């Protein structure tokens, strides 16, 4: 034998749960919150020719990017050189250059949010 009070209580709980879910969805405009867009870095092309290193960077993102060229020299007595950080704005382009006395062993660019 079923009691009418149990059926009414179950119906009341189901209605409360459904209205709570609708209120949560309405708080987000009916959509789940978006994940933040991944940060894109400026695209840099680095070339080494003898004792000179050059990097051309283009920022295709809508946010600024700070780029810095690092150069490691081949000789132990030749100090490693870094350029000052430069901010590349949206749709901006910069050219970074650095050199060693003799040969460049390695050159690379680092990025930080601008």
Secondary structure, 3 states (H helix, E strand, C coil): CCCHHHHHHHHHHHHHHHHHHHHHHHHCCCCCCCCCCCCCCCEEEEEEECCEEEEEEECCCCCCEEEEEEEEECCCCCCCEECCCEEECCCCEEEEEEECCCCEEEEEEEEEEC
